[in-house]
């Protein structure tokens, strides 16, 4: 006969394991947006222009949501979400620079009805592409926004190694889930050295532009090719 004390110990152990899994559970981008809408109102979702998360393994521990104010011009709202809850926020003004459009913050609201590929599926696409190309990586920085040269919502995934250096940048359509383009920076190559000399080590000084704007002249050309490809496929 099984001891009642043994049964109790098993129940306690299962509860502890379940609690640990919940504590360590990572929330996807879409789940975070859904929770944000419930907490802050569905109207605020219509103003979201980007969502980003850093060091995902496979998903980030927190997501940052950027929204624009629907009344005050150039007023932006930034929210930090953990497990679907807003744990920090700030509100600031951002003056677009017409001479440097690629460095401006996102401005086009995300078309929520057209979003079908969550960050979890984007990870699978990136992981498969990296494996096929024999690229090793430690984590991924995610960014979802409207692409500069197309109205389509695009996932930009920056793959980084254990030294927090970039080893690859991948574009995935958030509408179709298709891999749009990829660029690898293999350790030991000139490209790897150049792209990571321009990065700010493990500090993301400009998280909104990282992975979307070019970090090298070669990637600037790639960025344009991606936009041209998107426009041709309309």
C-alpha positions as CSV (number, residue, x, y, z in Angstrom):
1,X,0.0,0.0,0.0
2,X,1.3,3.4,-0.9
3,X,2.0,5.7,2.1
4,X,-0.3,8.7,2.3
5,X,2.9,10.7,3.1
6,X,4.4,9.5,-0.2
7,X,1.3,10.6,-2.1
8,X,1.4,14.0,-0.4
9,X,5.1,14.4,-1.3
10,X,4.4,13.6,-4.9
11,X,1.5,16.1,-5.1
12,X,3.7,18.8,-3.5
13,X,6.5,18.0,-6.0
14,X,4.2,18.2,-9.0
15,X,2.8,21.6,-7.7
16,X,6.4,22.9,-7.4
17,X,7.3,21.7,-10.8
18,X,4.2,23.3,-12.3
19,X,4.9,26.5,-10.5
20,X,8.5,26.6,-11.8
21,X,7.2,26.0,-15.4
22,X,4.8,28.9,-15.0
23,X,7.5,31.2,-13.7
24,X,9.8,30.3,-16.5
25,X,7.1,30.3,-19.2
26,X,7.9,32.6,-22.1
27,X,5.1,34.5,-23.7
28,X,4.9,34.9,-27.4
29,X,4.5,38.3,-29.1
30,X,0.8,37.7,-30.1
31,X,-0.1,36.5,-26.6
32,X,1.5,39.6,-25.2
33,X,-0.4,41.8,-27.5
34,X,-3.7,40.0,-26.7
35,X,-3.0,40.5,-22.9
36,X,-2.1,44.1,-23.5
37,X,-5.4,44.7,-25.3
38,X,-7.3,43.2,-22.4
39,X,-5.4,45.3,-19.8
40,X,-5.2,48.6,-21.6
41,X,-8.2,48.4,-24.0
42,X,-8.6,47.2,-27.5
43,X,-8.4,50.8,-28.8
44,X,-4.8,51.0,-27.8
45,X,-4.0,48.0,-30.0
46,X,-4.9,49.9,-33.1
47,X,-2.1,52.4,-32.4
48,X,0.7,49.7,-32.0
49,X,3.5,50.3,-34.5
50,X,6.0,47.8,-33.3
51,X,6.8,45.0,-30.9
52,X,10.3,43.8,-30.0
53,X,12.1,41.5,-27.7
54,X,15.7,40.7,-27.1
55,X,17.8,37.6,-26.3
56,X,14.9,35.1,-27.0
57,X,15.7,31.5,-26.2
58,X,13.5,30.8,-28.0
59,X,11.1,33.6,-26.8
60,X,12.2,36.8,-24.9
61,X,11.6,37.1,-21.2
62,X,9.9,40.4,-21.9
63,X,8.4,42.3,-24.9
64,X,8.5,46.0,-25.6
65,X,5.4,47.5,-27.3
66,X,5.6,50.8,-29.1
67,X,2.5,52.8,-29.9
68,X,1.8,56.2,-31.2
69,X,-0.7,58.6,-29.7
70,X,-3.9,59.0,-31.8
71,X,-4.4,62.6,-30.6
72,X,-1.1,64.3,-29.9
73,X,1.3,64.5,-32.8
74,X,4.7,62.8,-32.4
75,X,3.8,61.5,-28.9
76,X,4.9,57.8,-28.5
77,X,4.0,55.3,-25.8
78,X,6.4,52.5,-24.8
79,X,5.3,49.5,-22.7
80,X,7.4,46.7,-21.2
81,X,5.4,43.5,-20.9
82,X,6.4,40.4,-18.8
83,X,4.0,37.4,-18.9
84,X,1.4,39.6,-20.5
85,X,1.5,42.3,-17.8
86,X,2.8,45.9,-18.1
87,X,5.7,46.2,-15.7
88,X,7.1,49.5,-17.0
89,X,6.1,52.3,-19.4
90,X,7.3,55.7,-20.7
91,X,5.8,58.3,-22.9
92,X,8.0,60.6,-25.1
93,X,7.9,62.7,-28.2
94,X,9.8,61.8,-31.4
95,X,10.4,64.2,-34.2
96,X,10.9,62.4,-37.5
97,X,14.0,63.4,-39.5
98,X,13.2,63.8,-43.2
99,X,16.8,63.6,-44.1
100,X,17.2,60.2,-42.3
101,X,14.0,58.3,-42.9
102,X,15.5,54.9,-42.1
103,X,16.4,56.1,-38.6
104,X,12.9,57.2,-37.7
105,X,10.8,55.2,-35.4
106,X,8.0,53.0,-36.9
107,X,4.9,55.0,-37.7
108,X,2.5,52.7,-39.5
109,X,0.2,50.8,-37.2
110,X,0.4,47.0,-37.3
111,X,-2.5,45.5,-39.3
112,X,-3.6,43.1,-36.6
113,X,-6.2,41.4,-38.8
114,X,-3.4,40.4,-41.2
115,X,-1.0,39.0,-38.6
116,X,-0.9,35.2,-38.8
117,X,2.7,34.3,-37.9
118,X,3.6,34.6,-34.2
119,X,7.1,35.0,-32.9
120,X,7.1,31.2,-32.0
121,X,6.5,30.3,-35.7
122,X,9.1,33.0,-36.8
123,X,11.6,31.3,-34.5
124,X,10.9,27.9,-36.1
125,X,11.5,29.4,-39.6
126,X,14.8,31.1,-38.5
127,X,16.0,28.0,-36.6
128,X,15.4,25.8,-39.7
129,X,17.2,28.3,-42.0
130,X,20.2,28.5,-39.6
131,X,20.4,24.7,-39.3
132,X,20.2,24.3,-43.1
133,X,23.1,26.8,-43.4
134,X,25.1,25.3,-40.5
135,X,24.8,28.6,-38.5
136,X,25.0,28.3,-34.8
137,X,23.4,30.9,-32.6
138,X,22.6,31.5,-28.9
139,X,19.5,33.7,-29.0
140,X,17.3,35.9,-31.2
141,X,16.3,39.5,-31.1
142,X,12.8,40.0,-32.5
143,X,11.2,43.0,-34.2
144,X,7.8,43.2,-35.8
145,X,6.9,46.3,-37.8
146,X,5.8,47.5,-41.2
147,X,8.7,47.2,-43.6
148,X,10.2,50.5,-45.0
149,X,9.4,49.6,-48.6
150,X,6.3,47.6,-48.3
151,X,2.9,47.8,-46.4
152,X,3.4,44.2,-45.3
153,X,4.1,43.4,-41.6
154,X,7.6,41.8,-41.4
155,X,9.4,39.9,-38.7
156,X,13.1,40.8,-38.5
157,X,15.1,38.3,-36.5
158,X,18.6,39.0,-35.5
159,X,20.5,35.9,-34.6
160,X,23.3,36.4,-32.1
161,X,26.0,34.1,-30.7
162,X,27.2,33.7,-27.1
163,X,29.4,36.8,-27.4
164,X,26.2,38.7,-28.4
165,X,27.6,39.2,-31.9
166,X,25.3,39.0,-34.9
167,X,25.6,35.9,-37.0
168,X,22.5,36.3,-39.1
169,X,19.5,38.5,-40.0
170,X,16.3,36.9,-41.3
171,X,13.1,38.5,-42.7
172,X,9.9,36.5,-42.3
173,X,6.5,37.6,-43.4
174,X,4.1,38.0,-40.5
175,X,1.2,37.6,-42.9
176,X,2.2,34.4,-44.7
177,X,5.0,33.0,-42.5
178,X,7.3,32.7,-45.5
179,X,11.0,33.3,-45.3
180,X,11.6,36.4,-47.4
181,X,15.4,36.7,-47.2
182,X,18.4,35.9,-45.0
183,X,21.9,37.1,-44.6
184,X,24.6,35.2,-42.6
185,X,27.7,36.6,-40.9
186,X,30.0,33.6,-40.2
187,X,32.5,34.0,-37.4
188,X,36.0,34.5,-38.8
189,X,34.9,36.3,-41.9
190,X,35.3,39.9,-42.8
191,X,31.5,40.4,-42.9
192,X,31.3,39.1,-39.3
193,X,33.9,41.5,-38.1
194,X,32.5,44.5,-39.9
195,X,28.9,44.0,-38.8
196,X,29.8,43.5,-35.2
197,X,32.2,46.4,-35.0
198,X,29.1,48.5,-35.7
199,X,27.0,46.9,-33.0
200,X,27.0,48.1,-29.4
201,X,28.3,44.8,-28.0
202,X,25.5,43.4,-25.8
203,X,23.8,46.8,-25.3
204,X,20.9,47.5,-27.6
205,X,21.2,51.3,-27.9
206,X,18.5,51.5,-30.5
207,X,16.3,48.5,-30.2
208,X,13.7,49.7,-32.7
209,X,16.2,50.0,-35.5
210,X,18.4,47.1,-34.7
211,X,17.9,44.4,-37.3
212,X,15.7,46.6,-39.5
213,X,18.1,49.3,-40.5
214,X,21.4,48.3,-42.0
215,X,24.5,47.6,-39.9
216,X,26.7,47.5,-43.0
217,X,26.6,48.8,-46.5
218,X,26.1,45.3,-47.8
219,X,23.0,44.9,-45.6
220,X,21.6,48.2,-46.9
221,X,21.6,46.7,-50.4
222,X,20.0,43.5,-49.0
223,X,17.3,45.6,-47.3
224,X,16.4,47.3,-50.6
225,X,16.4,44.0,-52.5
226,X,13.9,42.6,-49.9
227,X,11.6,45.6,-50.5
228,X,11.8,45.2,-54.2
229,X,11.0,41.5,-53.9
230,X,8.0,42.3,-51.8
231,X,6.7,44.8,-54.3
232,X,7.2,42.4,-57.2
233,X,5.2,39.7,-55.4
234,X,2.1,41.8,-54.8
